[in-house]
Amino acid sequence: MAHYLIQASYSKEGIGDLLANPQDRAAAVRPVVEGLGGKLESFYFAFGEYDAIVVVELPDNVSAAALAMAVGSTAGISSYQTTPLLTMDEAMQAMRKASGTGYRSPAG
């Protein structure tokens, strides 16, 4: 299965809802991720550009897109970004594969 980093920001409405009704959003997201055949690995609140930082494991990009559509379609979210993650083994495989492509930079 593939891993994805999700960075999301709550809208003013979403923050207002959380202040009026504090809740464990990981508990709300976990069954959605599991329903897509995945696993919620971590869910952190943060301050800065994003309010929530989430790492999930999902079967494929279609499942990741479905999660983005489901969560991002609500009024409580103002921005949502998904970044595919590679394990170190996958990164090393990509490095080996890239080194054999014969690509040359414009400088030489």
WOJO-V371710 format. One record per residue. SS is DSSP state (h for helix, s for strand, l for the rest). NEAR is the number of other ideal C-beta (glycine too) atoms within 8 Angstrom. D_LAST is the distance of its C-alpha to the last C-alpha in Angstrom with 2 decimals. Layout:
# WOJO-V371710
[[SS & NEAR & D_LAST] [SS & NEAR & D_LAST]]
This chain:
# WOJO-V371710
[[l & 8 & 38.12] [s & 11 & 35.43] [s & 12 & 35.54] [s & 13 & 35.25] [s & 10 & 35.41] [s & 15 & 37.70] [s & 13 & 38.06] [s & 14 & 41.07] [s & 12 & 43.07] [s & 11 & 46.76] [l & 10 & 48.28] [h & 6 & 51.20] [h & 8 & 53.46] [h & 13 & 51.86] [h & 10 & 52.24] [h & 8 & 55.79] [h & 9 & 56.58] [h & 11 & 55.28] [h & 7 & 57.37] [h & 5 & 60.43] [l & 6 & 59.92] [l & 4 & 57.74] [l & 7 & 56.30] [l & 5 & 53.93] [h & 9 & 51.21] [h & 8 & 49.71] [h & 7 & 53.01] [h & 9 & 52.58] [h & 12 & 48.98] [h & 9 & 49.44] [h & 7 & 51.64] [h & 11 & 49.34] [h & 13 & 46.35] [h & 10 & 48.58] [h & 6 & 49.87] [l & 11 & 46.34] [l & 8 & 46.16] [l & 13 & 44.27] [s & 8 & 44.90] [s & 13 & 44.85] [s & 7 & 43.22] [s & 7 & 43.58] [s & 9 & 44.72] [s & 7 & 44.53] [s & 6 & 45.77] [l & 8 & 43.64] [l & 4 & 43.78] [l & 4 & 41.02] [l & 4 & 39.13] [l & 11 & 40.34] [l & 9 & 43.84] [s & 14 & 43.20] [s & 12 & 40.43] [s & 13 & 40.94] [s & 12 & 39.28] [s & 14 & 40.41] [s & 10 & 39.87] [s & 14 & 40.19] [l & 8 & 40.05] [l & 7 & 37.35] [h & 7 & 35.73] [h & 6 & 38.82] [h & 12 & 40.99] [h & 14 & 38.74] [h & 9 & 38.95] [h & 9 & 42.71] [h & 16 & 43.08] [h & 11 & 41.16] [h & 8 & 43.39] [h & 8 & 46.56] [h & 12 & 45.97] [h & 9 & 44.21] [l & 5 & 46.97] [l & 7 & 49.56] [l & 6 & 50.70] [l & 8 & 50.16] [s & 13 & 46.35] [s & 7 & 44.46] [s & 8 & 40.87] [s & 11 & 39.39] [s & 8 & 35.84] [s & 11 & 34.77] [s & 8 & 31.65] [s & 9 & 31.04] [s & 9 & 30.71] [l & 8 & 29.18] [l & 7 & 30.90] [h & 6 & 28.97] [h & 6 & 29.31] [h & 8 & 27.87] [h & 9 & 24.91] [h & 8 & 24.27] [h & 8 & 24.62] [h & 9 & 22.03] [h & 8 & 19.59] [h & 8 & 20.28] [h & 8 & 20.02] [h & 8 & 16.69] [h & 6 & 15.20] [l & 6 & 16.36] [l & 6 & 15.03] [l & 4 & 11.85] [l & 5 & 10.00] [l & 5 & 6.20] [l & 5 & 5.49] [l & 4 & 5.45] [l & 3 & 3.75] [l & 4 & 0.00]]
